[in-house]
Amino acid sequence: MTKQILYILTTILLIGCGGGKDNRIQLLEKYDFNSGNYKLYGILSEGDPTYFTEKVGDFVISDTITLNKIKKDWCIQFTDKRMSCGYSYLMILMENDSCVYHFGINLYCKYLTCEKGWFKFPENLLNKYENSVTKIPRQVARDFHDTLISKNAFN
């Protein structure tokens, strides 16, 4: 009888706390990459180096097919885990000259943060697009980032 009560209470607790849900989001689902001029920038940040950050550095993805693959692929799961690893990249989604979305990813610690929360982000979600990126010189990436900051693009 005690085990049954404990089981029922545990089930109620899990459902009430969201443990019974999939807890996944499609990060870029609201963006129609086919009907706009979108670019996804990856600007290096202070996180620990990884294979991808060392080989690619700063980058941009502007190919509509690749952006749509990423949109479909990046179905990410919430996590309660918090780490002070910093970010490998500040990811900036631009439509024309406007920043429409931004988030941080850490490839070493395998997480992504955005206004929706913290999510698991296995590094292969980005690594598999290594051949689809256009590398950007470091100074160009810094200037781009500084320009966005001066325009309050991240508010």
N, CA, C and O atoms as a GROMACS GRO file, in nm:
protein
  620
    1MET      N    1   0.082  -0.119   0.000
    1MET     CA    2   0.000   0.000   0.000
    1MET      C    3   0.087   0.126   0.000
    1MET      O    4   0.058   0.220  -0.073
    2THR      N    5   0.193   0.128   0.081
    2THR     CA    6   0.282   0.243   0.088
    2THR      C    7   0.351   0.265  -0.046
    2THR      O    8   0.368   0.380  -0.089
    3LYS      N    9   0.391   0.157  -0.112
    3LYS     CA   10   0.455   0.170  -0.243
    3LYS      C   11   0.359   0.228  -0.345
    3LYS      O   12   0.399   0.308  -0.430
    4GLN      N   13   0.232   0.188  -0.339
    4GLN     CA   14   0.134   0.240  -0.433
    4GLN      C   15   0.112   0.390  -0.412
    4GLN      O   16   0.103   0.465  -0.509
    5ILE      N   17   0.102   0.432  -0.289
    5ILE     CA   18   0.084   0.575  -0.259
    5ILE      C   19   0.206   0.653  -0.305
    5ILE      O   20   0.192   0.760  -0.365
    6LEU      N   21   0.324   0.600  -0.278
    6LEU     CA   22   0.447   0.666  -0.322
    6LEU      C   23   0.452   0.676  -0.474
    6LEU      O   24   0.492   0.779  -0.528
    7TYR      N   25   0.411   0.571  -0.542
    7TYR     CA   26   0.408   0.571  -0.689
    7TYR      C   27   0.312   0.678  -0.741
    7TYR      O   28   0.346   0.753  -0.832
    8ILE      N   29   0.193   0.684  -0.683
    8ILE     CA   30   0.092   0.783  -0.726
    8ILE      C   31   0.142   0.924  -0.701
    8ILE      O   32   0.128   1.010  -0.788
    9LEU      N   33   0.200   0.950  -0.585
    9LEU     CA   34   0.252   1.084  -0.555
    9LEU      C   35   0.367   1.121  -0.648
    9LEU      O   36   0.377   1.236  -0.693
   10THR      N   37   0.454   1.026  -0.677
   10THR     CA   38   0.565   1.052  -0.768
   10THR      C   39   0.514   1.083  -0.908
   10THR      O   40   0.564   1.174  -0.974
   11THR      N   41   0.415   1.009  -0.954
   11THR     CA   42   0.356   1.033  -1.086
   11THR      C   43   0.293   1.172  -1.092
   11THR      O   44   0.312   1.244  -1.190
   12ILE      N   45   0.218   1.209  -0.990
   12ILE     CA   46   0.157   1.342  -0.986
   12ILE      C   47   0.264   1.450  -0.987
   12ILE      O   48   0.250   1.550  -1.058
   13LEU      N   49   0.369   1.431  -0.910
   13LEU     CA   50   0.478   1.528  -0.905
   13LEU      C   51   0.546   1.542  -1.041
   13LEU      O   52   0.572   1.654  -1.085
   14LEU      N   53   0.574   1.431  -1.107
   14LEU     CA   54   0.639   1.436  -1.238
   14LEU      C   55   0.553   1.506  -1.342
   14LEU      O   56   0.603   1.587  -1.420
   15ILE      N   57   0.425   1.476  -1.343
   15ILE     CA   58   0.336   1.540  -1.439
   15ILE      C   59   0.322   1.688  -1.408
   15ILE      O   60   0.325   1.771  -1.498
   16GLY      N   61   0.309   1.722  -1.282
   16GLY     CA   62   0.296   1.862  -1.241
   16GLY      C   63   0.420   1.944  -1.269
   16GLY      O   64   0.409   2.065  -1.292
   17CYS      N   65   0.536   1.883  -1.268
   17CYS     CA   66   0.662   1.955  -1.292
   17CYS      C   67   0.707   1.945  -1.436
   17CYS      O   68   0.816   1.992  -1.470
   18GLY      N   69   0.627   1.886  -1.520
   18GLY     CA   70   0.664   1.879  -1.661
   18GLY      C   71   0.747   1.757  -1.695
   18GLY      O   72   0.787   1.741  -1.811
   19GLY      N   73   0.773   1.671  -1.600
   19GLY     CA   74   0.854   1.552  -1.627
   19GLY      C   75   0.786   1.454  -1.720
   19GLY      O   76   0.852   1.370  -1.781
   20GLY      N   77   0.653   1.464  -1.732
   20GLY     CA   78   0.580   1.376  -1.820
   20GLY      C   79   0.576   1.425  -1.964
   20GLY      O   80   0.527   1.355  -2.051
   21LYS      N   81   0.627   1.544  -1.989
   21LYS     CA   82   0.626   1.602  -2.124
   21LYS      C   83   0.759   1.574  -2.193
   21LYS      O   84   0.857   1.533  -2.130
   22ASP      N   85   0.759   1.598  -2.322
   22ASP     CA   86   0.882   1.581  -2.399
   22ASP      C   87   0.981   1.693  -2.368
   22ASP      O   88   1.102   1.671  -2.375
   23ASN      N   89   0.931   1.813  -2.333
   23ASN     CA   90   1.016   1.927  -2.297
   23ASN      C   91   1.113   1.966  -2.408
   23ASN      O   92   1.229   1.997  -2.382
   24ARG      N   93   1.066   1.964  -2.530
   24ARG     CA   94   1.149   2.002  -2.645
   24ARG      C   95   1.088   2.123  -2.714
   24ARG      O   96   0.966   2.145  -2.710
   25ILE      N   97   1.174   2.201  -2.776
   25ILE     CA   98   1.126   2.310  -2.860
   25ILE      C   99   1.200   2.304  -2.994
   25ILE      O  100   1.312   2.255  -3.004
   26GLN      N  101   1.135   2.355  -3.094
   26GLN     CA  102   1.195   2.374  -3.226
   26GLN      C  103   1.244   2.518  -3.226
   26GLN      O  104   1.165   2.610  -3.247
   27LEU      N  105   1.372   2.539  -3.202
   27LEU     CA  106   1.428   2.670  -3.172
   27LEU      C  107   1.394   2.777  -3.275
   27LEU      O  108   1.358   2.889  -3.237
   28LEU      N  109   1.403   2.747  -3.401
   28LEU     CA  110   1.386   2.848  -3.506
   28LEU      C  111   1.256   2.831  -3.584
   28LEU      O  112   1.247   2.876  -3.698
   29GLU      N  113   1.157   2.766  -3.524
   29GLU     CA  114   1.036   2.730  -3.597
   29GLU      C  115   0.957   2.849  -3.653
   29GLU      O  116   0.890   2.834  -3.755
   30LYS      N  117   0.964   2.964  -3.591
   30LYS     CA  118   0.880   3.076  -3.637
   30LYS      C  119   0.938   3.153  -3.755
   30LYS      O  120   0.875   3.246  -3.806
   31TYR      N  121   1.058   3.117  -3.798
   31TYR     CA  122   1.122   3.190  -3.907
   31TYR      C  123   1.103   3.119  -4.040
   31TYR      O  124   1.132   3.000  -4.053
   32ASP      N  125   1.054   3.192  -4.139
   32ASP     CA  126   1.033   3.138  -4.274
   32ASP      C  127   1.154   3.176  -4.360
   32ASP      O  128   1.156   3.281  -4.423
   33PHE      N  129   1.252   3.089  -4.360
   33PHE     CA  130   1.376   3.116  -4.431
   33PHE      C  131   1.358   3.125  -4.583
   33PHE      O  132   1.445   3.178  -4.653
   34ASN      N  133   1.247   3.073  -4.633
   34ASN     CA  134   1.222   3.078  -4.778
   34ASN      C  135   1.170   3.214  -4.824
   34ASN      O  136   1.172   3.243  -4.944
   35SER      N  137   1.124   3.296  -4.732
   35SER     CA  138   1.063   3.423  -4.774
   35SER      C  139   1.133   3.544  -4.714
   35SER      O  140   1.070   3.646  -4.687
   36GLY      N  141   1.261   3.534  -4.694
   36GLY     CA  142   1.335   3.647  -4.640
   36GLY      C  143   1.482   3.632  -4.668
   36GLY      O  144   1.527   3.529  -4.718
   37ASN      N  145   1.556   3.734  -4.636
   37ASN     CA  146   1.701   3.731  -4.652
   37ASN      C  147   1.763   3.709  -4.515
   37ASN      O  148   1.799   3.805  -4.446
   38TYR      N  149   1.776   3.583  -4.475
   38TYR     CA  150   1.826   3.547  -4.343
   38TYR      C  151   1.971   3.504  -4.348
   38TYR      O  152   2.018   3.446  -4.446
   39LYS      N  153   2.041   3.534  -4.239
   39LYS     CA  154   2.177   3.485  -4.218
   39LYS      C  155   2.192   3.451  -4.071
   39LYS      O  156   2.145   3.524  -3.984
   40LEU      N  157   2.258   3.338  -4.044
   40LEU     CA  158   2.286   3.297  -3.907
   40LEU      C  159   2.436   3.311  -3.884
   40LEU      O  160   2.516   3.242  -3.946
   41TYR      N  161   2.472   3.402  -3.794
   41TYR     CA  162   2.612   3.427  -3.761
   41TYR      C  163   2.650   3.352  -3.635
   41TYR      O  164   2.571   3.341  -3.542
   42GLY      N  165   2.772   3.300  -3.634
   42GLY     CA  166   2.832   3.243  -3.515
   42GLY      C  167   2.954   3.326  -3.481
   42GLY      O  168   3.055   3.322  -3.551
   43ILE      N  169   2.945   3.402  -3.372
   43ILE     CA  170   3.055   3.489  -3.330
   43ILE      C  171   3.123   3.425  -3.209
   43ILE      O  172   3.060   3.403  -3.106
   44LEU      N  173   3.251   3.395  -3.223
   44LEU     CA  174   3.326   3.331  -3.114
   44LEU      C  175   3.313   3.408  -2.985
   44LEU      O  176   3.312   3.532  -2.983
   45SER      N  177   3.303   3.334  -2.876
   45SER     CA  178   3.295   3.394  -2.744
   45SER      C  179   3.403   3.332  -2.655
   45SER      O  180   3.503   3.281  -2.705
   46GLU      N  181   3.382   3.337  -2.523
   46GLU     CA  182   3.489   3.301  -2.430
   46GLU      C  183   3.489   3.155  -2.384
   46GLU      O  184   3.566   3.120  -2.294
   47GLY      N  185   3.407   3.070  -2.441
   47GLY     CA  186   3.402   2.930  -2.398
   47GLY      C  187   3.529   2.853  -2.432
   47GLY      O  188   3.613   2.898  -2.510
   48ASP      N  189   3.542   2.735  -2.371
   48ASP     CA  190   3.657   2.649  -2.399
   48ASP      C  191   3.661   2.609  -2.546
   48ASP      O  192   3.556   2.590  -2.608
   49PRO      N  193   3.781   2.598  -2.602
   49PRO     CA  194   3.792   2.561  -2.744
   49PRO      C  195   3.743   2.418  -2.769
   49PRO      O  196   3.753   2.331  -2.683
   50THR      N  197   3.690   2.398  -2.888
   50THR     CA  198   3.648   2.266  -2.934
   50THR      C  199   3.702   2.247  -3.075
   50THR      O  200   3.760   2.339  -3.134
   51TYR      N  201   3.685   2.129  -3.127
   51TYR     CA  202   3.727   2.101  -3.265
   51TYR      C  203   3.666   2.205  -3.359
   51TYR      O  204   3.736   2.262  -3.443
   52PHE      N  205   3.536   2.229  -3.345
   52PHE     CA  206   3.466   2.320  -3.436
   52PHE      C  207   3.515   2.463  -3.421
   52PHE      O  208   3.543   2.529  -3.521
   53THR      N  209   3.527   2.513  -3.299
   53THR     CA  210   3.570   2.653  -3.280
   53THR      C  211   3.712   2.673  -3.331
   53THR      O  212   3.743   2.778  -3.387
   54GLU      N  213   3.797   2.574  -3.312
   54GLU     CA  214   3.936   2.586  -3.357
   54GLU      C  215   3.946   2.580  -3.510
   54GLU      O  216   4.025   2.653  -3.570
   55LYS      N  217   3.867   2.494  -3.571
   55LYS     CA  218   3.876   2.477  -3.716
   55LYS      C  219   3.800   2.586  -3.792
   55LYS      O  220   3.847   2.632  -3.896
   56VAL      N  221   3.684   2.626  -3.742
   56VAL     CA  222   3.597   2.717  -3.817
   56VAL      C  223   3.612   2.862  -3.772
   56VAL      O  224   3.621   2.952  -3.855
   57GLY      N  225   3.615   2.885  -3.641
   57GLY     CA  226   3.618   3.023  -3.592
   57GLY      C  227   3.484   3.092  -3.613
   57GLY      O  228   3.380   3.028  -3.603
   58ASP      N  229   3.487   3.221  -3.642
   58ASP     CA  230   3.364   3.296  -3.667
   58ASP      C  231   3.309   3.256  -3.804
   58ASP      O  232   3.384   3.224  -3.896
   59PHE      N  233   3.176   3.257  -3.816
   59PHE     CA  234   3.117   3.210  -3.942
   59PHE      C  235   2.980   3.271  -3.965
   59PHE      O  236   2.921   3.335  -3.878
   60VAL      N  237   2.931   3.250  -4.086
   60VAL     CA  238   2.794   3.286  -4.124
   60VAL      C  239   2.738   3.174  -4.211
   60VAL      O  240   2.810   3.113  -4.290
   61ILE      N  241   2.609   3.149  -4.195
   61ILE     CA  242   2.536   3.056  -4.282
   61ILE      C  243   2.424   3.137  -4.347
   61ILE      O  244   2.338   3.191  -4.278
   62SER      N  245   2.427   3.145  -4.479
   62SER     CA  246   2.326   3.224  -4.550
   62SER      C  247   2.245   3.140  -4.649
   62SER      O  248   2.149   3.190  -4.707
   63ASP      N  249   2.284   3.017  -4.668
   63ASP     CA  250   2.218   2.928  -4.762
   63ASP      C  251   2.081   2.886  -4.707
   63ASP      O  252   2.072   2.830  -4.597
   64THR      N  253   1.975   2.912  -4.782
   64THR     CA  254   1.839   2.882  -4.738
   64THR      C  255   1.818   2.734  -4.709
   64THR      O  256   1.750   2.699  -4.612
   65ILE      N  257   1.874   2.648  -4.791
   65ILE     CA  258   1.859   2.504  -4.770
   65ILE      C  259   1.920   2.464  -4.636
   65ILE      O  260   1.859   2.388  -4.560
   66THR      N  261   2.039   2.513  -4.608
   66THR     CA  262   2.106   2.481  -4.481
   66THR      C  263   2.029   2.538  -4.363
   66THR      O  264   2.012   2.471  -4.262
   67LEU      N  265   1.983   2.662  -4.375
   67LEU     CA  266   1.905   2.722  -4.266
   67LEU      C  267   1.778   2.641  -4.238
   67LEU      O  268   1.741   2.623  -4.122
   68ASN      N  269   1.713   2.593  -4.341
   68ASN     CA  270   1.594   2.510  -4.321
   68ASN      C  271   1.628   2.375  -4.258
   68ASN      O  272   1.550   2.322  -4.178
   69LYS      N  273   1.743   2.319  -4.292
   69LYS     CA  274   1.788   2.194  -4.228
   69LYS      C  275   1.813   2.218  -4.080
   69LYS      O  276   1.773   2.138  -3.996
   70ILE      N  277   1.878   2.329  -4.048
   70ILE     CA  278   1.905   2.363  -3.908
   70ILE      C  279   1.773   2.383  -3.834
   70ILE      O  280   1.756   2.335  -3.722
   71LYS      N  281   1.681   2.454  -3.896
   71LYS     CA  282   1.550   2.479  -3.835
   71LYS      C  283   1.483   2.346  -3.797
   71LYS      O  284   1.427   2.334  -3.688
   72LYS      N  285   1.489   2.249  -3.886
   72LYS     CA  286   1.429   2.118  -3.860
   72LYS      C  287   1.510   2.039  -3.757
   72LYS      O  288   1.454   1.973  -3.670
   73ASP      N  289   1.641   2.045  -3.769
   73ASP     CA  290   1.733   1.968  -3.686
   73ASP      C  291   1.738   2.011  -3.540
   73ASP      O  292   1.747   1.928  -3.450
   74TRP      N  293   1.732   2.140  -3.518
   74TRP     CA  294   1.755   2.191  -3.383
   74TRP      C  295   1.628   2.187  -3.300
   74TRP      O  296   1.575   2.290  -3.259
   75CYS      N  297   1.581   2.066  -3.276
   75CYS     CA  298   1.472   2.039  -3.182
   75CYS      C  299   1.542   2.002  -3.052
   75CYS      O  300   1.592   1.890  -3.037
   76ILE      N  301   1.544   2.095  -2.959
   76ILE     CA  302   1.629   2.080  -2.841
   76ILE      C  303   1.546   2.061  -2.715
   76ILE      O  304   1.432   2.105  -2.707
   77GLN      N  305   1.607   1.995  -2.617
   77GLN     CA  306   1.538   1.956  -2.494
   77GLN      C  307   1.580   2.044  -2.377
   77GLN      O  308   1.698   2.071  -2.358
   78PHE      N  309   1.480   2.088  -2.300
   78PHE     CA  310   1.507   2.165  -2.179
   78PHE      C  311   1.600   2.088  -2.086
   78PHE      O  312   1.602   1.965  -2.087
   79THR      N  313   1.677   2.161  -2.008
   79THR     CA  314   1.759   2.100  -1.904
   79THR      C  315   1.756   2.188  -1.779
   79THR      O  316   1.747   2.310  -1.787
   80ASP      N  317   1.763   2.122  -1.665
   80ASP     CA  318   1.774   2.194  -1.537
   80ASP      C  319   1.920   2.218  -1.501
   80ASP      O  320   1.950   2.293  -1.408
   81LYS      N  321   2.008   2.154  -1.574
   81LYS     CA  322   2.151   2.164  -1.547
   81LYS      C  323   2.201   2.305  -1.578
   81LYS      O  324   2.169   2.360  -1.684
   82ARG      N  325   2.277   2.364  -1.488
   82ARG     CA  326   2.335   2.497  -1.507
   82ARG      C  327   2.486   2.487  -1.494
   82ARG      O  328   2.537   2.424  -1.401
   83MET      N  329   2.556   2.549  -1.587
   83MET     CA  330   2.702   2.544  -1.586
   83MET      C  331   2.758   2.682  -1.612
   83MET      O  332   2.698   2.761  -1.685
   84SER      N  333   2.869   2.710  -1.553
   84SER     CA  334   2.934   2.840  -1.576
   84SER      C  335   3.049   2.823  -1.674
   84SER      O  336   3.164   2.856  -1.644
   85CYS      N  337   3.017   2.772  -1.791
   85CYS     CA  338   3.118   2.744  -1.893
   85CYS      C  339   3.137   2.859  -1.991
   85CYS      O  340   3.229   2.854  -2.072
   86GLY      N  341   3.053   2.960  -1.984
   86GLY     CA  342   3.059   3.064  -2.087
   86GLY      C  343   2.998   3.011  -2.216
   86GLY      O  344   2.926   2.911  -2.215
   87TYR      N  345   3.027   3.077  -2.325
   87TYR     CA  346   2.970   3.037  -2.454
   87TYR      C  347   3.081   3.018  -2.557
   87TYR      O  348   3.179   3.093  -2.560
   88SER      N  349   3.064   2.917  -2.641
   88SER     CA  350   3.152   2.901  -2.756
   88SER      C  351   3.118   3.007  -2.859
   88SER      O  352   3.206   3.069  -2.919
   89TYR      N  353   2.988   3.026  -2.880
   89TYR     CA  354   2.940   3.119  -2.981
   89TYR      C  355   2.821   3.200  -2.931
   89TYR      O  356   2.735   3.149  -2.858
   90LEU      N  357   2.818   3.324  -2.972
   90LEU     CA  358   2.696   3.402  -2.969
   90LEU      C  359   2.637   3.383  -3.109
   90LEU      O  360   2.700   3.420  -3.208
   91MET      N  361   2.518   3.328  -3.116
   91MET     CA  362   2.452   3.302  -3.244
   91MET      C  363   2.354   3.415  -3.270
   91MET      O  364   2.273   3.449  -3.184
   92ILE      N  365   2.362   3.474  -3.387
   92ILE     CA  366   2.282   3.590  -3.421
   92ILE      C  367   2.210   3.563  -3.553
   92ILE      O  368   2.274   3.544  -3.657
   93LEU      N  369   2.078   3.562  -3.548
   93LEU     CA  370   1.998   3.545  -3.669
   93LEU      C  371   1.957   3.683  -3.719
   93LEU      O  372   1.890   3.759  -3.649
   94MET      N  373   2.000   3.713  -3.840
   94MET     CA  374   1.970   3.842  -3.902
   94MET      C  375   1.871   3.822  -4.015
   94MET      O  376   1.880   3.726  -4.091
   95GLU      N  377   1.776   3.915  -4.025
   95GLU     CA  378   1.691   3.924  -4.143
   95GLU      C  379   1.718   4.061  -4.202
   95GLU      O  380   1.689   4.164  -4.141
   96ASN      N  381   1.775   4.061  -4.322
   96ASN     CA  382   1.826   4.184  -4.383
   96ASN      C  383   1.927   4.247  -4.286
   96ASN      O  384   2.029   4.183  -4.256
   97ASP      N  385   1.904   4.367  -4.238
   97ASP     CA  386   1.999   4.432  -4.147
   97ASP      C  387   1.952   4.432  -4.002
   97ASP      O  388   2.006   4.505  -3.919
   98SER      N  389   1.852   4.350  -3.970
   98SER     CA  390   1.797   4.349  -3.834
   98SER      C  391   1.826   4.217  -3.763
   98SER      O  392   1.812   4.109  -3.820
   99CYS      N  393   1.867   4.229  -3.639
   99CYS     CA  394   1.884   4.111  -3.554
   99CYS      C  395   1.744   4.069  -3.508
   99CYS      O  396   1.677   4.142  -3.436
  100VAL      N  397   1.701   3.950  -3.551
  100VAL     CA  398   1.567   3.902  -3.515
  100VAL      C  399   1.571   3.800  -3.402
  100VAL      O  400   1.468   3.774  -3.339
  101TYR      N  401   1.688   3.742  -3.375
  101TYR     CA  402   1.699   3.644  -3.267
  101TYR      C  403   1.846   3.624  -3.234
  101TYR      O  404   1.932   3.635  -3.321
  102HIS      N  405   1.873   3.596  -3.109
  102HIS     CA  406   2.010   3.565  -3.068
  102HIS      C  407   2.007   3.470  -2.949
  102HIS      O  408   1.913   3.470  -2.870
  103PHE      N  409   2.112   3.390  -2.939
  103PHE     CA  410   2.123   3.292  -2.830
  103PHE      C  411   2.269   3.251  -2.818
  103PHE      O  412   2.349   3.275  -2.908
  104GLY      N  413   2.302   3.190  -2.706
  104GLY     CA  414   2.439   3.144  -2.683
  104GLY      C  415   2.446   2.992  -2.684
  104GLY      O  416   2.355   2.925  -2.636
  105ILE      N  417   2.554   2.939  -2.739
  105ILE     CA  418   2.577   2.795  -2.731
  105ILE      C  419   2.717   2.768  -2.679
  105ILE      O  420   2.811   2.843  -2.705
  106ASN      N  421   2.728   2.659  -2.604
  106ASN     CA  422   2.858   2.612  -2.558
  106ASN      C  423   2.875   2.470  -2.608
  106ASN      O  424   2.805   2.379  -2.563
  107LEU      N  425   2.967   2.452  -2.700
  107LEU     CA  426   2.990   2.320  -2.759
  107LEU      C  427   3.062   2.226  -2.663
  107LEU      O  428   3.039   2.106  -2.665
  108TYR      N  429   3.148   2.280  -2.579
  108TYR     CA  430   3.225   2.199  -2.485
  108TYR      C  431   3.135   2.142  -2.375
  108TYR      O  432   3.142   2.023  -2.344
  109CYS      N  433   3.050   2.226  -2.318
  109CYS     CA  434   2.960   2.183  -2.210
  109CYS      C  435   2.824   2.137  -2.262
  109CYS      O  436   2.741   2.088  -2.185
  110LYS      N  437   2.802   2.152  -2.391
  110LYS     CA  438   2.684   2.098  -2.460
  110LYS      C  439   2.552   2.158  -2.411
  110LYS      O  440   2.460   2.086  -2.373
  111TYR      N  441   2.543   2.293  -2.414
  111TYR     CA  442   2.417   2.358  -2.380
  111TYR      C  443   2.394   2.481  -2.467
  111TYR      O  444   2.487   2.534  -2.528
  112LEU      N  445   2.269   2.523  -2.470
  112LEU     CA  446   2.226   2.643  -2.541
  112LEU      C  447   2.138   2.722  -2.445
  112LEU      O  448   2.057   2.664  -2.373
  113THR      N  449   2.154   2.853  -2.443
  113THR     CA  450   2.064   2.937  -2.363
  113THR      C  451   2.002   3.044  -2.452
  113THR      O  452   2.065   3.097  -2.543
  114CYS      N  453   1.876   3.072  -2.422
  114CYS     CA  454   1.802   3.177  -2.491
  114CYS      C  455   1.695   3.227  -2.396
  114CYS      O  456   1.692   3.187  -2.280
  115GLU      N  457   1.607   3.314  -2.444
  115GLU     CA  458   1.505   3.369  -2.356
  115GLU      C  459   1.406   3.263  -2.310
  115GLU      O  460   1.330   3.285  -2.215
  116LYS      N  461   1.405   3.148  -2.375
  116LYS     CA  462   1.313   3.040  -2.339
  116LYS      C  463   1.370   2.948  -2.232
  116LYS      O  464   1.297   2.866  -2.176
  117GLY      N  465   1.499   2.960  -2.201
  117GLY     CA  466   1.560   2.878  -2.097
  117GLY      C  467   1.692   2.816  -2.139
  117GLY      O  468   1.759   2.862  -2.231
  118TRP      N  469   1.727   2.709  -2.067
  118TRP     CA  470   1.850   2.633  -2.092
  118TRP      C  471   1.812   2.502  -2.160
  118TRP      O  472   1.712   2.439  -2.126
  119PHE      N  473   1.895   2.462  -2.258
  119PHE     CA  474   1.865   2.343  -2.336
  119PHE      C  475   1.992   2.261  -2.358
  119PHE      O  476   2.102   2.315  -2.365
  120LYS      N  477   1.973   2.130  -2.370
  120LYS     CA  478   2.083   2.043  -2.410
  120LYS      C  479   2.114   2.074  -2.556
  120LYS      O  480   2.024   2.090  -2.638
  121PHE      N  481   2.242   2.082  -2.587
  121PHE     CA  482   2.284   2.110  -2.725
  121PHE      C  483   2.407   2.027  -2.758
  121PHE      O  484   2.520   2.075  -2.744
  122PRO      N  485   2.387   1.902  -2.801
  122PRO     CA  486   2.502   1.819  -2.839
  122PRO      C  487   2.580   1.888  -2.951
  122PRO      O  488   2.521   1.941  -3.045
  123GLU      N  489   2.712   1.886  -2.940
  123GLU     CA  490   2.794   1.962  -3.035
  123GLU      C  491   2.775   1.917  -3.180
  123GLU      O  492   2.801   1.995  -3.272
  124ASN      N  493   2.731   1.794  -3.203
  124ASN     CA  494   2.711   1.749  -3.341
  124ASN      C  495   2.598   1.825  -3.410
  124ASN      O  496   2.589   1.823  -3.533
  125LEU      N  497   2.510   1.892  -3.333
  125LEU     CA  498   2.404   1.972  -3.395
  125LEU      C  499   2.462   2.088  -3.475
  125LEU      O  500   2.400   2.135  -3.571
  126LEU      N  501   2.580   2.134  -3.437
  126LEU     CA  502   2.648   2.238  -3.515
  126LEU      C  503   2.759   2.178  -3.601
  126LEU      O  504   2.777   2.218  -3.716
  127ASN      N  505   2.834   2.083  -3.546
  127ASN     CA  506   2.948   2.025  -3.617
  127ASN      C  507   2.911   1.969  -3.755
  127ASN      O  508   2.991   1.977  -3.848
  128LYS      N  509   2.791   1.914  -3.768
  128LYS     CA  510   2.752   1.853  -3.895
  128LYS      C  511   2.736   1.955  -4.007
  128LYS      O  512   2.727   1.918  -4.124
  129TYR      N  513   2.733   2.085  -3.972
  129TYR     CA  514   2.720   2.190  -4.073
  129TYR      C  515   2.852   2.259  -4.104
  129TYR      O  516   2.856   2.365  -4.165
  130GLU      N  517   2.960   2.197  -4.061
  130GLU     CA  518   3.094   2.255  -4.081
  130GLU      C  519   3.120   2.291  -4.227
  130GLU      O  520   3.180   2.395  -4.255
  131ASN      N  521   3.077   2.208  -4.319
  131ASN     CA  522   3.103   2.234  -4.461
  131ASN      C  523   3.004   2.333  -4.523
  131ASN      O  524   3.017   2.367  -4.641
  132SER      N  525   2.907   2.378  -4.446
  132SER     CA  526   2.806   2.472  -4.498
  132SER      C  527   2.827   2.614  -4.450
  132SER      O  528   2.749   2.703  -4.484
  133VAL      N  529   2.931   2.637  -4.372
  133VAL     CA  530   2.955   2.771  -4.318
  133VAL      C  531   3.052   2.848  -4.407
  133VAL      O  532   3.133   2.789  -4.479
  134THR      N  533   3.041   2.979  -4.400
  134THR     CA  534   3.140   3.066  -4.462
  134THR      C  535   3.217   3.130  -4.347
  134THR      O  536   3.160   3.199  -4.262
  135LYS      N  537   3.347   3.108  -4.346
  135LYS     CA  538   3.430   3.164  -4.239
  135LYS      C  539   3.438   3.316  -4.253
  135LYS      O  540   3.440   3.370  -4.364
  136ILE      N  541   3.442   3.382  -4.139
  136ILE     CA  542   3.452   3.528  -4.134
  136ILE      C  543   3.582   3.563  -4.061
  136ILE      O  544   3.611   3.504  -3.957
  137PRO      N  545   3.661   3.656  -4.113
  137PRO     CA  546   3.781   3.699  -4.040
  137PRO      C  547   3.743   3.753  -3.901
  137PRO      O  548   3.639   3.817  -3.885
  138ARG      N  549   3.827   3.728  -3.803
  138ARG     CA  550   3.799   3.765  -3.664
  138ARG      C  551   3.767   3.913  -3.649
  138ARG      O  552   3.672   3.948  -3.579
  139GLN      N  553   3.843   4.000  -3.713
  139GLN     CA  554   3.818   4.143  -3.697
  139GLN      C  555   3.684   4.184  -3.757
  139GLN      O  556   3.615   4.270  -3.702
  140VAL      N  557   3.646   4.124  -3.868
  140VAL     CA  558   3.516   4.152  -3.930
  140VAL      C  559   3.403   4.110  -3.835
  140VAL      O  560   3.305   4.181  -3.818
  141ALA      N  561   3.419   3.993  -3.772
  141ALA     CA  562   3.319   3.944  -3.676
  141ALA      C  563   3.308   4.037  -3.556
  141ALA      O  564   3.198   4.068  -3.510
  142ARG      N  565   3.422   4.082  -3.504
  142ARG     CA  566   3.421   4.176  -3.390
  142ARG      C  567   3.352   4.307  -3.428
  142ARG      O  568   3.270   4.358  -3.351
  143ASP      N  569   3.384   4.360  -3.545
  143ASP     CA  570   3.321   4.484  -3.590
  143ASP      C  571   3.170   4.468  -3.606
  143ASP      O  572   3.093   4.556  -3.568
  144PHE      N  573   3.129   4.356  -3.662
  144PHE     CA  574   2.986   4.326  -3.678
  144PHE      C  575   2.917   4.323  -3.542
  144PHE      O  576   2.812   4.384  -3.524
  145HIS      N  577   2.976   4.252  -3.447
  145HIS     CA  578   2.921   4.242  -3.312
  145HIS      C  579   2.916   4.380  -3.245
  145HIS      O  580   2.814   4.415  -3.184
  146ASP      N  581   3.022   4.456  -3.255
  146ASP     CA  582   3.026   4.591  -3.195
  146ASP      C  583   2.919   4.682  -3.256
  146ASP      O  584   2.858   4.762  -3.185
  147THR      N  585   2.897   4.670  -3.385
  147THR     CA  586   2.793   4.750  -3.451
  147THR      C  587   2.655   4.715  -3.397
  147THR      O  588   2.574   4.804  -3.372
  148LEU      N  589   2.629   4.586  -3.379
  148LEU     CA  590   2.500   4.545  -3.324
  148LEU      C  591   2.482   4.596  -3.181
  148LEU      O  592   2.372   4.639  -3.144
  149ILE      N  593   2.588   4.592  -3.102
  149ILE     CA  594   2.580   4.644  -2.965
  149ILE      C  595   2.550   4.793  -2.967
  149ILE      O  596   2.466   4.840  -2.891
  150SER      N  597   2.617   4.867  -3.054
  150SER     CA  598   2.595   5.012  -3.060
  150SER      C  599   2.453   5.047  -3.104
  150SER      O  600   2.403   5.155  -3.073
  151LYS      N  601   2.387   4.956  -3.175
  151LYS     CA  602   2.248   4.977  -3.219
  151LYS      C  603   2.147   4.918  -3.120
  151LYS      O  604   2.027   4.918  -3.146
  152ASN      N  605   2.196   4.870  -3.005
  152ASN     CA  606   2.110   4.805  -2.904
  152ASN      C  607   2.030   4.689  -2.964
  152ASN      O  608   1.914   4.669  -2.929
  153ALA      N  609   2.092   4.615  -3.052
  153ALA     CA  610   2.023   4.507  -3.123
  153ALA      C  611   1.986   4.390  -3.033
  153ALA      O  612   1.900   4.309  -3.069
  154PHE      N  613   2.048   4.378  -2.917
  154PHE     CA  614   2.023   4.264  -2.830
  154PHE      C  615   1.924   4.293  -2.719
  154PHE      O  616   1.906   4.210  -2.630
  155ASN      N  617   1.859   4.406  -2.724
  155ASN     CA  618   1.760   4.441  -2.620
  155ASN      C  619   1.623   4.392  -2.657
  155ASN      O  620   1.528   4.412  -2.581
   0.00000   0.00000   0.00000
